[in-house]
Amino acid sequence: MQLAFWATLGGPVVHIELDGQGPRYGQLIRAFKDAILTGRLPAGARLPASRSLASELELSRNTVLAAYEQLQAEGFLVGRVGSGSYVAPIALGKSASRRIAAQPVAPLSAFARRALAASEGAFQGARAPMRLRYNLQYGLPLANPALASAWRREVSRAAEEADPDYPDPQGLPALREQICDYLARRRGVQAEPDDVLVVSGTQQAFALAARVLLTSGDGVALEDPHYRGARQVFLAQGARVHGCRVDAEGLVPQALPARARLAVVTPSHQFPTGALLPLARRMALLEWAATRRAWLVEDDYDGEFRYAGRPLAALKSLDRDDRVIYIGSFSKALFPALRLGYMVIPNALRRPLVAAKWLEDRGCSALEQAALARFIAGGGFERHLRRAATALRLRRTAMLNGLARHAAGATEVADSSAGMHVTAWLHGVSHADSERLVAHARSRGLGLYTLAPYCLRPPPRPGLLLGYAGLSPGDVEAAMRLLGRCLRELGLGGTPALAPSG
Ligand SMILES: Cc1ncc(COP(=O)(O)O)c(C=O)c1O
């Protein structure tokens, strides 16, 4: 929550932001201290009256008074009876704020500097709760009360039986067995528990692969557009990243570079365009990897959810030369807060990858792993997948119908019959106009996101990445109606401009 006020009449506006962590009283104290210590609230500045601050932030006046008293007791504020609270004269040194802003540069490693650059503008800590009426952000999970109660039961049973010692860093054998059964049943992958490494999500799988396979300057091929989380990891590792062309059938194998240590691919559901890679191209990818002794990292992030036809087996199922590192995640199949995923590792990489995982964190939480093994073994996971697929299909249908009804002239859907998002290319709209559309929609309470952050080179036309999992079907329909209205208000996509309504 943000509060803006003039600390001195006629002076600059001061923004105070509450961090949303813990009681409001503590949040207020931290926010004011930060503003004082960074010099944004100078000595002598007057704080808002407790009554008006309380009403603006929807807090009780006592909370504000208690925070002011604490700040006074610690010497940050001085109070003048009847005339309010003022920032105390504190010797900050002239460059306090500049020192804080400049701090991270000098003593950091090359990795840290690259990590900061790679996450510039992308890392926001925990996803900030946004005050948007309809948020079409990709990756928001499907709200599912039945899953929450089933999961609570499994965790509490697992806790009763938990072994308190460090777990096997490769993953609990019981979970690795369940993963192998699941992969054979649903993804056509034949793996032994020994081939599986349990990790804390795809992100850790990319990081381990990067650490084990790359030295600074090595080439990495990414589809373009691609998943940003992959690009960030490989850039932070010092890789030279090549973007490879993607068309309506997915990655174009001829676009792969002659020299690269590895390529990250999403053959079952190209991210984000949704294309399903045909068999001939899969075979070409495998040939490329075998002849160049390169590795293919297969990110099978949402292979569980296909709404038309049977799911196609994973690329890993065709891997005769053992060049494919397969990655699965429970972020989409269950929920991202779980932070569990797995790799199916080629023989030659098993020892180094397990060693890297052991060094990194000594293994994933045994409790969570045991609960998940129970959940899969008891059939709860498959039941959940069936229910989730039905719920997602309804949202997806609402989105496709809504786009056809309200935004047909301006959008072309890259239909994929899978997953938790739709990619819509924009017609008759420039890249600059797509950014205007996003800003305008936001002002109307609609969270829209362009494809630009997922591309190394600007795509020929702008597009939107529309996530539907976080909204009910009714809200998805309302969001599409609002999208149509925003397009008309801006006169985009061949629509005559419409005067904005209140
Ligand atoms: C393409 C892609 N890969 C992987 C993931 C999952 O990442 P993780 O397992 O780290 O949550 C996502 C999640 O949004 C994704 O979109």
The ligand as an SDF file (V2000), in Angstrom:
LIG
                    3D

 16 16  0  0  0  0  0  0  0  0999 V2000
    7.9450  -22.2990  -19.3350 C   0  0  0  0  0  0  0  0  0  0  0  0
    7.9550  -22.5520  -17.8610 C   0  0  0  0  0  0  0  0  0  0  0  0
    8.8150  -23.4300  -17.3600 N   0  0  0  0  0  0  0  0  0  0  0  0
    8.8290  -23.7270  -16.0520 C   0  0  0  0  0  0  0  0  0  0  0  0
    7.9610  -23.1250  -15.1710 C   0  0  0  0  0  0  0  0  0  0  0  0
    7.9390  -23.5550  -13.7240 C   0  0  0  0  0  0  0  0  0  0  0  0
    8.9520  -23.0610  -13.0020 O   0  0  0  0  0  0  0  0  0  0  0  0
    9.1460  -23.5480  -11.5010 P   0  0  0  0  0  0  0  0  0  0  0  0
    9.0770  -25.0330  -11.4720 O   0  0  0  0  0  0  0  0  0  0  0  0
   10.4840  -23.0250  -11.1200 O   0  0  0  0  0  0  0  0  0  0  0  0
    8.0440  -22.9340  -10.6990 O   0  0  0  0  0  0  0  0  0  0  0  0
    7.0840  -22.1910  -15.6340 C   0  0  0  0  0  0  0  0  0  0  0  0
    6.2210  -21.5080  -14.6950 C   0  0  0  0  0  0  0  0  0  0  0  0
    5.6450  -20.4800  -14.8810 O   0  0  0  0  0  0  0  0  0  0  0  0
    7.0710  -21.9150  -17.0170 C   0  0  0  0  0  0  0  0  0  0  0  0
    6.2120  -21.0380  -17.5160 O   0  0  0  0  0  0  0  0  0  0  0  0
  1  2  1  0
  2  3  1  0
  2 15  2  0
  3  4  2  0
  4  5  1  0
  5  6  1  0
  5 12  2  0
  6  7  1  0
  7  8  1  0
  8  9  2  0
  8 10  1  0
  8 11  1  0
 12 13  1  0
 12 15  1  0
 13 14  2  0
 15 16  1  0
M  END
$$$$
